[in-house]
Amino acid sequence: MKILVVGSDRIEALENPYVQYLRELGAEVAVFPAQTRFLDYYNKSILNKLAYRLGISDVLRRINQQLKERIGVLAPDIIWVFKGMEVFPSTLSWAKGRGIRLVNYNPDNPFLFSGRGSGNKHVTDSIGLFDLHFTYNQRVKEEFEKRFSMPVADLPFGFDIPESIYQQAVGEKEVLKLCFLGNPDKERAAFITRMAETGLLIDVYGNNWKEFLRHENIGIFGAAYGVDFWKVLRRYRVQLNLMRPHNPDSHNMRTFEVPGVGGIMLAPLTREHAAFFEADKEVFFYSSLTEAVDKARQLIQMSDKGAEEIRTAARKRSLGSGYSYRDRSALVYDQMVRLLNSSPGSPAGKFPGIE
């Protein structure tokens, strides 16, 4: 099975673990970094940004031509597009005409765009061209099934921590504060500020937080990647999980990354969160700001022994329930084999994990 992954090849990209583990499973996997090429162009200069926003840049035309050339050389069985903001529907139609199966995985909501980076017309207009959609979100899946007659399969987010990095993270000295690791928006900033106003100490990590926050109880740090990312998630007594506006009732990447490294997560109570973890034993949920503050205080005041029991339970559940990207990749592989062996339009199977 030959797969061409179209998306990003940056260090933090969701595509990376899937590429690694699909190769381990025996698939021939190549990557065309359409998103990386676009962002490299877009962020290079103000003139490039202006040209793109005015609609006079040919960067997407060039990227799509390069993609066609790569497809022509590789002749993949499957093209797996992650989100797809940079890919023209006409390019996908061209590939489909060559007998290539098309698969999409959108880590955002394809029907609700909450910002410039969460989607565009190419995403919307391409939905009907794919032979299989993976989605992390049950509401999105229900929307797919209501609007379109096409295979849709569950693919929750996951975590990927090499044992050597996990051991480094475990060795971190605990910080008795709350932490939020992620980039800002107005809703997140307002929630964090209101928690800080109750006297809780909170450190945030990400890009441009200084433009959103200013409070004596809030510490601001830059984005953390690689080993530092996992150390930060493990180091703090409490890791806040705050959902994006387009994703209020589902789960996100931190849902699995925090418990996966043995962090103590305080997250919104959603149907999916409750299906993945046991409340007040493996993770902690809140339904309001008041409840979040109360639980955060309880966790900060908890004994070291009690905190360690939670960390151990969270890690055990994450490993035992198959929440790693290695496990997710095995499910993806099986689904793609099924797709290649089926006729177009055949129903996709359901991945385990959500009832």
C-alpha positions as CSV (number, residue, x, y, z in Angstrom):
1,M,0.0,0.0,0.0
2,K,1.4,3.3,-1.1
3,I,0.2,6.4,0.8
4,L,0.9,10.1,0.0
5,V,0.3,12.2,3.1
6,V,-0.5,15.8,2.2
7,G,-0.1,18.3,5.1
8,S,2.7,19.4,7.3
9,D,6.2,18.1,8.1
10,R,6.9,20.5,11.0
11,I,8.2,19.1,14.3
12,E,4.8,19.5,16.0
13,A,2.7,18.2,13.1
14,L,0.0,15.6,13.8
15,E,1.0,13.9,10.6
16,N,4.4,12.8,11.9
17,P,3.5,9.9,14.2
18,Y,1.1,8.5,11.6
19,V,3.8,8.6,9.0
20,Q,6.2,6.8,11.3
21,Y,3.9,4.1,12.5
22,L,2.2,3.4,9.1
23,R,5.7,2.8,7.8
24,E,6.4,0.4,10.6
25,L,3.2,-1.4,9.7
26,G,4.5,-2.0,6.2
27,A,3.0,0.9,4.2
28,E,5.1,2.9,1.8
29,V,4.5,6.5,3.0
30,A,5.7,9.7,1.4
31,V,4.9,13.2,2.6
32,F,4.0,16.3,0.5
33,P,4.2,19.3,2.9
34,A,1.7,21.5,1.3
35,Q,0.9,23.4,4.5
36,T,4.6,23.9,5.3
37,R,5.3,25.3,1.9
38,F,2.4,27.7,2.1
39,L,3.3,28.9,5.6
40,D,6.9,29.3,4.7
41,Y,5.8,31.6,1.9
42,Y,3.1,33.4,3.9
43,N,5.3,34.2,6.9
44,K,8.4,35.2,4.9
45,S,7.3,38.8,4.4
46,I,4.5,41.3,4.8
47,L,4.3,41.6,1.0
48,N,3.6,37.9,0.7
49,K,0.9,38.1,3.3
50,L,-0.7,41.1,1.5
51,A,-0.5,39.5,-1.9
52,Y,-2.2,36.4,-0.6
53,R,-4.9,38.3,1.2
54,L,-5.6,40.4,-1.9
55,G,-5.9,37.3,-4.0
56,I,-3.0,38.1,-6.3
57,S,-0.5,35.5,-5.1
58,D,0.0,32.4,-7.2
59,V,1.5,30.4,-4.2
60,L,-1.4,27.9,-4.1
61,R,-1.4,27.4,-7.8
62,R,2.4,26.5,-7.6
63,I,1.8,24.2,-4.6
64,N,-0.9,22.3,-6.4
65,Q,1.2,22.0,-9.5
66,Q,4.0,20.6,-7.4
67,L,1.5,18.2,-5.8
68,K,0.3,16.9,-9.1
69,E,3.9,16.3,-10.2
70,R,4.6,14.4,-7.0
71,I,1.5,12.3,-7.5
72,G,2.5,11.5,-11.0
73,V,5.9,10.3,-9.9
74,L,4.7,8.3,-6.9
75,A,1.5,6.9,-8.2
76,P,0.1,6.3,-4.7
77,D,-2.9,4.1,-3.9
78,I,-4.2,6.6,-1.4
79,I,-3.8,10.3,-0.8
80,W,-4.3,11.2,2.8
81,V,-5.0,14.9,3.1
82,F,-4.8,16.5,6.6
83,K,-7.4,19.3,6.6
84,G,-6.6,20.5,3.1
85,M,-6.7,24.3,3.1
86,E,-3.9,24.4,0.5
87,V,-5.3,21.8,-1.9
88,F,-7.6,22.7,-4.7
89,P,-10.7,20.6,-5.3
90,S,-9.7,20.4,-8.9
91,T,-6.4,18.8,-7.9
92,L,-8.3,16.1,-5.9
93,S,-10.6,15.5,-8.8
94,W,-7.6,15.1,-11.1
95,A,-6.1,12.5,-8.7
96,K,-9.4,10.7,-8.3
97,G,-9.6,10.4,-12.1
98,R,-6.4,8.5,-12.0
99,G,-8.0,5.8,-9.7
100,I,-6.4,7.1,-6.5
101,R,-8.5,6.8,-3.3
102,L,-8.8,10.0,-1.3
103,V,-8.9,10.2,2.5
104,N,-9.3,13.2,4.7
105,Y,-8.6,13.9,8.3
106,N,-9.6,17.3,9.6
107,P,-8.3,18.1,13.2
108,D,-10.7,21.1,13.2
109,N,-14.5,21.3,12.5
110,P,-15.0,21.3,8.7
111,F,-18.4,22.9,9.1
112,L,-17.5,25.7,11.5
113,F,-14.4,27.9,11.0
114,S,-13.5,29.9,14.1
115,G,-10.4,31.6,12.7
116,R,-8.2,32.1,9.6
117,G,-6.4,28.8,10.2
118,S,-9.3,26.6,10.9
119,G,-10.6,26.2,7.4
120,N,-11.5,27.8,4.0
121,K,-13.5,27.3,0.8
122,H,-11.1,24.6,-0.4
123,V,-11.9,22.5,2.7
124,T,-15.7,23.0,2.2
125,D,-15.8,22.4,-1.5
126,S,-13.6,19.2,-1.3
127,I,-15.8,17.3,1.3
128,G,-17.7,15.4,-1.3
129,L,-14.6,14.3,-3.2
130,F,-13.2,12.1,-0.5
131,D,-13.7,8.3,-0.4
132,L,-13.3,8.3,3.4
133,H,-13.4,10.9,6.1
134,F,-11.7,10.4,9.5
135,T,-13.1,12.7,12.3
136,Y,-12.3,13.1,15.9
137,N,-15.6,14.7,16.8
138,Q,-18.9,12.8,17.2
139,R,-21.0,16.0,16.4
140,V,-19.0,16.4,13.2
141,K,-19.6,12.7,12.3
142,E,-23.3,13.2,12.8
143,E,-23.2,16.2,10.5
144,F,-21.3,14.3,7.9
145,E,-23.9,11.5,8.0
146,K,-26.8,14.0,7.8
147,R,-25.4,16.0,4.8
148,F,-23.5,13.4,2.8
149,S,-23.7,9.8,1.9
150,M,-20.1,8.7,2.4
151,P,-17.9,6.6,4.7
152,V,-17.0,8.3,7.9
153,A,-14.8,6.7,10.6
154,D,-13.9,7.8,14.2
155,L,-10.3,8.8,14.7
156,P,-9.8,10.4,18.1
157,F,-6.6,12.3,18.9
158,G,-3.9,10.5,20.8
159,F,-0.4,10.9,22.3
160,D,3.1,9.8,21.3
161,I,5.9,9.8,23.9
162,P,9.0,7.7,23.5
163,E,9.9,6.0,26.8
164,S,13.2,7.9,27.1
165,I,11.4,11.2,26.9
166,Y,8.7,10.0,29.3
167,Q,11.4,9.2,31.9
168,Q,12.9,12.7,31.5
169,A,9.5,14.2,32.1
170,V,8.9,12.0,35.2
171,G,12.1,13.4,36.7
172,E,10.8,17.0,36.7
173,K,10.4,18.6,40.0
174,E,6.7,19.3,40.6
175,V,5.4,22.9,40.5
176,L,2.3,23.5,42.7
177,K,0.6,25.8,40.2
178,L,-1.9,25.5,37.3
179,C,-0.6,25.5,33.8
180,F,-2.1,26.0,30.4
181,L,0.0,25.0,27.3
182,G,-1.4,26.3,24.0
183,N,-2.0,29.4,22.0
184,P,-4.3,32.2,23.0
185,D,-7.7,33.4,22.0
186,K,-10.1,35.8,23.8
187,E,-12.2,33.1,25.4
188,R,-9.2,31.2,26.8
189,A,-7.6,34.5,28.1
190,A,-10.9,35.5,29.8
191,F,-11.2,32.1,31.5
192,I,-7.6,32.1,32.7
193,T,-7.8,35.7,33.9
194,R,-11.0,34.9,35.9
195,M,-9.3,31.9,37.6
196,A,-6.3,34.0,38.4
197,E,-8.5,36.7,40.0
198,T,-9.6,34.1,42.6
199,G,-6.0,33.8,43.8
200,L,-4.9,30.8,41.8
201,L,-1.3,30.9,40.3
202,I,-1.2,30.0,36.7
203,D,1.6,29.7,34.1
204,V,0.8,29.8,30.4
205,Y,3.0,28.6,27.5
206,G,2.5,29.6,23.9
207,N,2.8,32.3,21.3
208,N,1.7,35.9,21.9
209,W,0.1,35.5,25.3
210,K,1.4,38.9,26.4
211,E,-1.1,40.4,24.0
212,F,-4.0,38.8,25.8
213,L,-3.0,38.5,29.5
214,R,-1.8,40.8,32.2
215,H,-2.2,39.7,35.8
216,E,0.1,39.4,38.8
217,N,-0.9,35.7,39.3
218,I,-0.2,34.7,35.7
219,G,3.3,33.8,34.4
220,I,3.8,34.0,30.7
221,F,6.3,31.7,28.8
222,G,7.0,31.0,25.1
223,A,5.8,27.9,23.3
224,A,7.3,24.5,24.3
225,Y,8.2,21.8,21.8
226,G,9.9,18.5,21.7
227,V,11.1,17.2,25.1
228,D,10.3,20.5,26.8
229,F,6.6,20.1,25.8
230,W,6.3,16.9,27.7
231,K,8.3,18.2,30.7
232,V,5.9,21.1,31.0
233,L,2.8,18.9,30.8
234,R,4.2,16.7,33.6
235,R,5.8,19.3,35.8
236,Y,2.8,21.2,37.0
237,R,0.3,19.9,39.6
238,V,-2.7,20.8,37.3
239,Q,-2.9,21.1,33.5
240,L,-5.9,23.1,32.3
241,N,-7.6,21.9,29.1
242,L,-9.5,24.7,27.4
243,M,-11.5,23.9,24.3
244,R,-11.7,26.1,21.1
245,P,-15.0,27.8,20.2
246,H,-15.5,25.4,17.2
247,N,-14.9,22.4,19.5
248,P,-16.9,23.0,22.7
249,D,-18.3,19.5,23.3
250,S,-15.7,17.0,22.0
251,H,-12.0,16.5,22.9
252,N,-8.7,17.8,21.7
253,M,-5.0,16.9,21.6
254,R,-4.4,17.7,25.2
255,T,-7.1,15.2,26.2
256,F,-4.7,12.4,25.6
257,E,-1.3,14.2,25.9
258,V,-1.7,15.2,29.5
259,P,-2.8,11.9,30.9
260,G,-0.4,10.1,28.5
261,V,2.6,11.7,30.2
262,G,1.1,11.2,33.7
263,G,-0.1,14.8,34.0
264,I,-3.2,15.8,36.1
265,M,-5.8,17.2,33.7
266,L,-8.6,19.6,34.6
267,A,-10.9,19.7,31.5
268,P,-14.4,20.6,30.5
269,L,-17.0,17.9,31.0
270,T,-18.0,16.6,27.6
271,R,-19.5,13.4,26.4
272,E,-16.2,12.3,24.8
273,H,-14.1,13.2,27.7
274,A,-16.3,11.2,30.0
275,A,-16.1,8.2,27.6
276,F,-12.3,8.2,27.5
277,F,-11.5,8.7,31.2
278,E,-12.9,8.1,34.7
279,A,-13.7,11.3,36.5
280,D,-12.0,12.2,39.8
281,K,-9.6,9.2,39.5
282,E,-7.8,9.5,36.2
283,V,-8.7,13.1,35.2
284,F,-10.9,15.9,36.6
285,F,-13.8,17.6,34.8
286,Y,-15.6,20.9,35.3
287,S,-18.9,22.3,34.1
288,S,-18.4,25.9,35.2
289,L,-15.8,28.4,36.2
290,T,-16.7,28.0,39.8
291,E,-16.3,24.2,39.6
292,A,-13.0,24.6,37.8
293,V,-11.7,26.9,40.6
294,D,-12.9,24.6,43.3
295,K,-11.3,21.5,41.8
296,A,-8.1,23.3,41.0
297,R,-7.8,24.3,44.7
298,Q,-8.5,20.8,45.8
299,L,-5.8,19.4,43.5
300,I,-3.2,22.0,44.6
301,Q,-3.8,21.2,48.2
302,M,-3.8,17.4,47.6
303,S,-1.0,15.3,49.2
304,D,1.9,14.3,47.1
305,K,0.8,10.7,47.5
306,G,-2.7,11.5,46.2
307,A,-1.3,13.4,43.2
308,E,1.0,10.5,42.3
309,E,-1.9,8.0,42.4
310,I,-3.8,10.2,39.9
311,R,-0.7,10.4,37.6
312,T,-0.3,6.7,37.7
313,A,-4.0,6.0,37.0
314,A,-4.0,8.5,34.1
315,R,-0.9,6.9,32.5
316,K,-2.2,3.4,33.0
317,R,-5.5,4.2,31.4
318,S,-3.8,5.9,28.4
319,L,-1.6,2.9,27.7
320,G,-4.1,0.2,28.5
321,S,-7.0,1.7,26.4
322,G,-4.9,2.1,23.2
323,Y,-4.8,5.9,23.2
324,S,-1.3,6.2,21.7
325,Y,-0.7,7.2,18.0
326,R,0.9,3.8,17.5
327,D,-2.5,2.3,18.3
328,R,-4.4,4.8,16.3
329,S,-2.1,4.2,13.3
330,A,-3.0,0.4,13.4
331,L,-6.7,1.3,13.2
332,V,-6.0,3.7,10.3
333,Y,-4.0,1.1,8.5
334,D,-6.8,-1.5,8.8
335,Q,-9.3,1.1,7.6
336,M,-7.2,2.0,4.5
337,V,-6.8,-1.7,3.6
338,R,-10.5,-2.0,3.8
339,L,-11.0,1.0,1.6
340,L,-8.7,-0.4,-1.1
341,N,-10.5,-3.7,-1.0
342,S,-13.9,-2.1,-1.3
343,S,-15.9,-0.6,-4.1
344,P,-16.3,3.2,-4.0
345,G,-19.1,4.3,-1.6
346,S,-18.8,1.3,0.7
347,P,-19.5,2.1,4.4
348,A,-16.6,2.6,6.7
349,G,-16.2,0.7,10.0
350,K,-16.4,2.3,13.4
351,F,-13.3,2.8,15.4
352,P,-13.5,1.8,19.1
353,G,-13.4,4.3,21.9
354,I,-16.8,6.2,21.9
355,E,-20.2,4.8,22.7
